[in-house]
Amino acid sequence: MPTIHLIEGPVGAGKSTFAGRLSVTQKIPHLNLDAWMVTLFSPDRPAEDFMAWYADCKGRCIEQIWAVACALLDCDLDVILELGLVQRSDRDAFYARVDGTDYQLEVTVLDTPLELRRQRVRERNAKATGTFQMQVSDEVFELANWFWESPDEAEIRTRGIKVLS
């Protein structure tokens, strides 16, 4: 049965690095929300009301990523999804979507200390190499960090989530 490898965590946790390594070692396609967002929507980013714009674009990207993922899964290929499901309600909606299929789901959450994540993001901004997709200002980092809801014990147990520090 094909497997969805869902990689989640707060900004700067190392999700793209982890997913990229998994992609190479397991030869599994990696579908990364940030890469899609940058390619499809960054040129249109408004100066104001950023969050409403982002939420709309993110939703459309996730729908298209899901369609591509299903096409790959239906070819009996595993996929790695990095979707930025930072709130429990977003993850629950995704779990319900997967539960309606025959696909397996493996969830990994990267739990990295705040100051290390902040340092990583600042270094990534400065170098603009590696997993860099876009500049993440301190203000955006703080906002994204504020939105992140770590899985609680019930979610971890129910979904068999692997939490990596």
Disulfide bonds with the S-S distance in Angstrom:
none
